[in-house]
Amino acid sequence: MARHPNPLTFYLFTSDKKNENGWLSKVSFGNGCINNTVQHLANPCLPFGGVGQSGIGAYRGESSFKVFSTERAIMKTPTWFDPSIKYPPYRNKLKWLKKIL
């Protein structure tokens, strides 16, 4: 484990829940299967990718879109609503702003 940290995939065969939880909490990996192999690749809805040396991020489907996109927030205010209270100086406006917000 220490010799090959962060595997791209992780396969574990066990029926012991404590053993399963122990391994899953100790090993950082991209994708994995418990009591199976490679089946996670067959599901196009699951992201595929690694962590650390095995690759950063995930791709396929919506995950690809998220990895190769940059989210941004835009707040748009209509031009017809432009009260002077939102502009400085705020000297006499602060109490009104607190009531509104």
TORSETI-249292 format. One record per residue: residue in one letter; x, y, z of N, C-alpha, C in turn. Coordinates in Angstrom, 3 decimals, decimal comma. Layout:
! residues N
+--------+----------+----------+----------+----------+----------+----------+----------+----------+----------+
! residu !      n.X !      n.Y !      n.Z !     ca.X !     ca.Y !     ca.Z !      c.X !      c.Y !      c.Z !
+--------+----------+----------+----------+----------+----------+----------+----------+----------+----------+
!      A !        X !        Y !        Z !        X !        Y !        Z !        X !        Y !        Z !
...
+--------+----------+----------+----------+----------+----------+----------+----------+----------+----------+
//
This chain:
! residues 101
+--------+----------+----------+----------+----------+----------+----------+----------+----------+----------+
! residu !      n.X !      n.Y !      n.Z !     ca.X !     ca.Y !     ca.Z !      c.X !      c.Y !      c.Z !
+--------+----------+----------+----------+----------+----------+----------+----------+----------+----------+
!      M !    0,824 !   -1,177 !    0,000 !    0,000 !    0,000 !    0,000 !    0,878 !    1,254 !    0,000 !
!      A !    1,864 !    1,313 !    0,873 !    2,731 !    2,487 !    0,940 !    3,624 !    2,577 !   -0,297 !
!      R !    3,925 !    1,447 !   -0,887 !    4,790 !    1,425 !   -2,067 !    4,061 !    1,952 !   -3,306 !
!      H !    2,752 !    1,711 !   -3,373 !    1,946 !    2,160 !   -4,508 !    0,703 !    2,879 !   -3,995 !
!      P !    0,881 !    4,121 !   -3,531 !   -0,272 !    4,845 !   -2,985 !   -1,242 !    5,295 !   -4,076 !
!      N !   -2,465 !    5,510 !   -3,715 !   -3,500 !    6,065 !   -4,591 !   -3,707 !    5,268 !   -5,878 !
!      P !   -4,099 !    4,011 !   -5,777 !   -4,339 !    3,251 !   -7,007 !   -5,515 !    3,830 !   -7,793 !
!      L !   -5,466 !    3,647 !   -9,102 !   -6,552 !    4,117 !   -9,953 !   -7,836 !    3,361 !   -9,613 !
!      T !   -7,715 !    2,053 !   -9,418 !   -8,861 !    1,240 !   -9,035 !   -8,514 !    0,396 !   -7,820 !
!      F !   -9,546 !   -0,022 !   -7,114 !   -9,350 !   -0,808 !   -5,899 !  -10,402 !   -1,906 !   -5,872 !
!      Y !   -9,956 !   -3,150 !   -5,761 !  -10,860 !   -4,289 !   -5,708 !  -10,670 !   -5,006 !   -4,389 !
!      L !  -11,770 !   -5,270 !   -3,723 !  -11,719 !   -5,942 !   -2,432 !  -12,724 !   -7,081 !   -2,427 !
!      F !  -12,269 !   -8,231 !   -1,978 !  -13,136 !   -9,397 !   -1,863 !  -13,228 !   -9,768 !   -0,395 !
!      T !  -14,401 !   -9,532 !    0,179 !  -14,620 !   -9,844 !    1,583 !  -16,111 !   -9,864 !    1,874 !
!      S !  -16,493 !  -10,639 !    2,873 !  -17,876 !  -10,594 !    3,339 !  -17,936 !   -9,972 !    4,731 !
!      D !  -16,781 !   -9,551 !    5,221 !  -16,675 !   -8,954 !    6,545 !  -16,816 !   -7,431 !    6,425 !
!      K !  -17,914 !   -6,893 !    6,941 !  -18,193 !   -5,459 !    6,836 !  -17,131 !   -4,610 !    7,529 !
!      K !  -16,625 !   -5,077 !    8,660 !  -15,585 !   -4,342 !    9,387 !  -14,300 !   -4,276 !    8,562 !
!      N !  -13,950 !   -5,382 !    7,937 !  -12,776 !   -5,445 !    7,063 !  -12,967 !   -4,494 !    5,873 !
!      E !  -14,155 !   -4,520 !    5,283 !  -14,479 !   -3,651 !    4,144 !  -14,334 !   -2,178 !    4,532 !
!      N !  -14,964 !   -1,781 !    5,623 !  -14,884 !   -0,390 !    6,068 !  -13,462 !    0,019 !    6,418 !
!      G !  -12,703 !   -0,907 !    6,981 !  -11,307 !   -0,625 !    7,307 !  -10,488 !   -0,299 !    6,078 !
!      W !  -10,601 !   -1,143 !    5,057 !   -9,858 !   -0,910 !    3,818 !  -10,315 !    0,374 !    3,124 !
!      L !  -11,628 !    0,587 !    3,067 !  -12,142 !    1,773 !    2,380 !  -11,728 !    3,062 !    3,068 !
!      S !  -11,528 !    3,016 !    4,372 !  -11,100 !    4,222 !    5,077 !   -9,582 !    4,429 !    5,021 !
!      K !   -8,819 !    3,379 !    4,743 !   -7,352 !    3,481 !    4,716 !   -6,790 !    3,805 !    3,337 !
!      V !   -7,450 !    3,354 !    2,288 !   -6,890 !    3,474 !    0,935 !   -7,608 !    4,569 !    0,158 !
!      S !   -6,839 !    5,486 !   -0,402 !   -7,382 !    6,528 !   -1,264 !   -7,241 !    6,049 !   -2,703 !
!      F !   -8,365 !    5,920 !   -3,394 !   -8,341 !    5,373 !   -4,758 !   -9,364 !    6,092 !   -5,616 !
!      G !   -9,261 !    5,893 !   -6,923 !  -10,193 !    6,518 !   -7,860 !  -11,546 !    5,845 !   -7,841 !
!      N !  -11,626 !    4,621 !   -8,313 !  -12,864 !    3,850 !   -8,357 !  -12,590 !    2,468 !   -7,793 !
!      G !  -13,652 !    1,747 !   -7,486 !  -13,430 !    0,422 !   -6,958 !  -14,653 !   -0,454 !   -7,011 !
!      C !  -14,430 !   -1,699 !   -6,678 !  -15,500 !   -2,690 !   -6,600 !  -15,265 !   -3,540 !   -5,368 !
!      I !  -16,349 !   -3,978 !   -4,779 !  -16,273 !   -4,918 !   -3,671 !  -16,919 !   -6,206 !   -4,144 !
!      N !  -16,158 !   -7,281 !   -4,053 !  -16,575 !   -8,609 !   -4,496 !  -16,909 !   -8,648 !   -5,987 !
!      N !  -16,181 !   -7,872 !   -6,767 !  -16,362 !   -7,824 !   -8,209 !  -15,132 !   -7,158 !   -8,814 !
!      T !  -15,003 !   -7,247 !  -10,125 !  -13,895 !   -6,545 !  -10,790 !  -14,395 !   -5,857 !  -12,047 !
!      V !  -13,906 !   -4,711 !  -12,308 !  -14,082 !   -3,936 !  -13,529 !  -15,538 !   -3,565 !  -13,844 !
!      Q !  -16,489 !   -3,970 !  -13,048 !  -17,887 !   -3,679 !  -13,351 !  -18,213 !   -2,195 !  -13,280 !
!      H !  -17,457 !   -1,448 !  -12,513 !  -17,706 !   -0,010 !  -12,431 !  -17,472 !    0,675 !  -13,770 !
!      L !  -16,629 !    0,076 !  -14,619 !  -16,365 !    0,646 !  -15,948 !  -17,551 !    0,470 !  -16,887 !
!      A !  -18,371 !   -0,535 !  -16,633 !  -19,503 !   -0,826 !  -17,514 !  -20,654 !    0,155 !  -17,338 !
!      N !  -20,664 !    0,892 !  -16,247 !  -21,751 !    1,826 !  -15,987 !  -21,330 !    3,224 !  -16,427 !
!      P !  -21,897 !    3,726 !  -17,531 !  -21,492 !    5,041 !  -18,033 !  -21,925 !    6,193 !  -17,132 !
!      C !  -22,790 !    5,936 !  -16,167 !  -23,242 !    6,994 !  -15,253 !  -22,238 !    7,244 !  -14,133 !
!      L !  -21,335 !    6,302 !  -13,901 !  -20,342 !    6,468 !  -12,850 !  -19,122 !    7,198 !  -13,399 !
!      P !  -18,596 !    8,153 !  -12,664 !  -17,379 !    8,847 !  -13,116 !  -16,180 !    7,916 !  -13,023 !
!      F !  -15,182 !    8,174 !  -13,837 !  -13,961 !    7,383 !  -13,786 !  -12,790 !    8,330 !  -13,682 !
!      G !  -11,907 !    8,064 !  -12,768 !  -10,732 !    8,909 !  -12,602 !  -10,018 !    8,538 !  -11,334 !
!      G !   -8,864 !    9,110 !  -11,140 !   -8,055 !    8,747 !   -9,997 !   -7,768 !    9,917 !   -9,088 !
!      V !   -6,954 !    9,627 !   -8,094 !   -6,496 !   10,647 !   -7,156 !   -4,979 !   10,574 !   -7,086 !
!      G !   -4,354 !   11,679 !   -6,742 !   -2,894 !   11,686 !   -6,594 !   -2,179 !   11,314 !   -7,876 !
!      Q !   -1,243 !   10,372 !   -7,771 !   -0,413 !    9,981 !   -8,914 !   -1,196 !    9,286 !  -10,018 !
!      S !   -2,330 !    8,706 !   -9,684 !   -3,094 !    7,990 !  -10,707 !   -4,037 !    8,909 !  -11,475 !
!      G !   -3,966 !   10,182 !  -11,254 !   -4,774 !   11,126 !  -12,007 !   -5,668 !   11,934 !  -11,112 !
!      I !   -5,870 !   13,154 !  -11,486 !   -6,706 !   14,031 !  -10,683 !   -8,008 !   14,265 !  -11,439 !
!      G !   -9,116 !   14,123 !  -10,756 !  -10,406 !   14,393 !  -11,370 !  -11,112 !   13,136 !  -11,814 !
!      A !  -12,214 !   13,344 !  -12,479 !  -13,022 !   12,245 !  -12,971 !  -13,582 !   12,655 !  -14,319 !
!      Y !  -13,880 !   11,673 !  -15,144 !  -14,459 !   11,982 !  -16,436 !  -15,490 !   10,933 !  -16,791 !
!      R !  -16,250 !   11,187 !  -17,794 !  -17,364 !   10,420 !  -18,351 !  -18,670 !   11,091 !  -17,968 !
!      G !  -19,515 !   11,282 !  -18,936 !  -20,835 !   11,849 !  -18,688 !  -20,783 !   13,232 !  -18,069 !
!      E !  -21,624 !   13,452 !  -17,079 !  -21,712 !   14,745 !  -16,416 !  -20,395 !   15,113 !  -15,739 !
!      S !  -19,657 !   14,114 !  -15,246 !  -18,370 !   14,387 !  -14,598 !  -17,394 !   15,026 !  -15,568 !
!      S !  -17,401 !   14,580 !  -16,843 !  -16,526 !   15,199 !  -17,852 !  -16,861 !   16,663 !  -18,024 !
!      F !  -18,139 !   16,940 !  -18,088 !  -18,564 !   18,328 !  -18,249 !  -18,078 !   19,169 !  -17,080 !
!      K !  -18,210 !   18,648 !  -15,862 !  -17,790 !   19,395 !  -14,680 !  -16,274 !   19,577 !  -14,621 !
!      V !  -15,517 !   18,546 !  -15,006 !  -14,058 !   18,620 !  -14,956 !  -13,535 !   19,657 !  -15,942 !
!      F !  -14,114 !   19,683 !  -17,137 !  -13,588 !   20,561 !  -18,175 !  -14,352 !   21,883 !  -18,280 !
!      S !  -15,131 !   22,198 !  -17,268 !  -15,874 !   23,454 !  -17,231 !  -15,496 !   24,217 !  -15,969 !
!      T !  -15,690 !   25,489 !  -16,024 !  -15,489 !   26,319 !  -14,850 !  -16,835 !   26,919 !  -14,489 !
!      E !  -17,299 !   26,594 !  -13,294 !  -18,569 !   27,158 !  -12,858 !  -18,352 !   28,610 !  -12,468 !
!      R !  -19,338 !   29,411 !  -12,746 !  -19,265 !   30,801 !  -12,334 !  -20,667 !   31,276 !  -11,973 !
!      A !  -20,705 !   32,186 !  -11,062 !  -21,976 !   32,737 !  -10,626 !  -22,156 !   34,121 !  -11,230 !
!      I !  -23,353 !   34,395 !  -11,663 !  -23,673 !   35,712 !  -12,213 !  -24,960 !   36,186 !  -11,547 !
!      M !  -24,885 !   37,365 !  -10,971 !  -26,069 !   37,971 !  -10,382 !  -26,511 !   39,081 !  -11,312 !
!      K !  -27,741 !   39,010 !  -11,745 !  -28,254 !   40,016 !  -12,675 !  -29,401 !   40,766 !  -12,017 !
!      T !  -29,311 !   42,076 !  -12,054 !  -30,344 !   42,934 !  -11,501 !  -30,984 !   43,693 !  -12,653 !
!      P !  -32,290 !   43,740 !  -12,677 !  -32,932 !   44,487 !  -13,777 !  -32,587 !   45,970 !  -13,706 !
!      T !  -32,509 !   46,594 !  -14,858 !  -32,131 !   48,010 !  -14,901 !  -33,237 !   48,918 !  -14,379 !
!      W !  -34,466 !   48,459 !  -14,420 !  -35,560 !   49,298 !  -13,937 !  -35,560 !   49,416 !  -12,407 !
!      F !  -34,860 !   48,509 !  -11,720 !  -34,786 !   48,562 !  -10,257 !  -33,378 !   48,960 !   -9,859 !
!      D !  -33,180 !   50,251 !   -9,657 !  -31,847 !   50,763 !   -9,339 !  -31,939 !   51,806 !   -8,231 !
!      P !  -32,280 !   51,356 !   -7,016 !  -32,435 !   52,337 !   -5,932 !  -31,093 !   52,920 !   -5,507 !
!      S !  -31,108 !   54,186 !   -5,171 !  -29,882 !   54,870 !   -4,769 !  -29,332 !   54,352 !   -3,444 !
!      I !  -30,149 !   53,626 !   -2,688 !  -29,707 !   53,100 !   -1,388 !  -28,544 !   52,108 !   -1,526 !
!      K !  -28,397 !   51,519 !   -2,691 !  -27,313 !   50,532 !   -2,851 !  -25,963 !   51,155 !   -3,214 !
!      Y !  -25,919 !   52,462 !   -3,380 !  -24,671 !   53,137 !   -3,726 !  -24,156 !   53,975 !   -2,556 !
!      P !  -22,827 !   54,085 !   -2,419 !  -22,271 !   54,947 !   -1,374 !  -22,545 !   56,414 !   -1,698 !
!      P !  -22,466 !   57,268 !   -0,737 !  -22,142 !   57,045 !    0,674 !  -23,333 !   56,411 !    1,407 !
!      Y !  -22,992 !   55,558 !    2,379 !  -23,993 !   54,801 !    3,112 !  -24,352 !   55,442 !    4,453 !
!      R !  -23,874 !   56,612 !    4,712 !  -24,011 !   57,263 !    6,012 !  -25,423 !   57,149 !    6,591 !
!      N !  -26,434 !   57,577 !    5,894 !  -27,806 !   57,548 !    6,409 !  -28,608 !   56,362 !    5,851 !
!      K !  -27,970 !   55,513 !    5,098 !  -28,672 !   54,414 !    4,437 !  -28,510 !   53,074 !    5,148 !
!      L !  -27,543 !   52,975 !    6,042 !  -27,199 !   51,699 !    6,654 !  -28,369 !   51,045 !    7,373 !
!      K !  -29,136 !   51,801 !    8,121 !  -30,264 !   51,223 !    8,864 !  -31,323 !   50,674 !    7,900 !
!      W !  -31,510 !   51,346 !    6,760 !  -32,474 !   50,858 !    5,762 !  -31,980 !   49,594 !    5,082 !
!      L !  -30,694 !   49,562 !    4,788 !  -30,118 !   48,358 !    4,182 !  -30,251 !   47,155 !    5,110 !
!      K !  -30,025 !   47,356 !    6,393 !  -30,152 !   46,267 !    7,377 !  -31,586 !   45,761 !    7,439 !
!      K !  -32,548 !   46,652 !    7,338 !  -33,956 !   46,244 !    7,351 !  -34,327 !   45,453 !    6,102 !
!      I !  -33,805 !   45,882 !    4,986 !  -34,108 !   45,224 !    3,702 !  -33,463 !   43,835 !    3,656 !
!      L !  -32,207 !   43,762 !    4,080 !  -31,478 !   42,495 !    4,006 !  -31,796 !   41,641 !    5,215 !
+--------+----------+----------+----------+----------+----------+----------+----------+----------+----------+
//
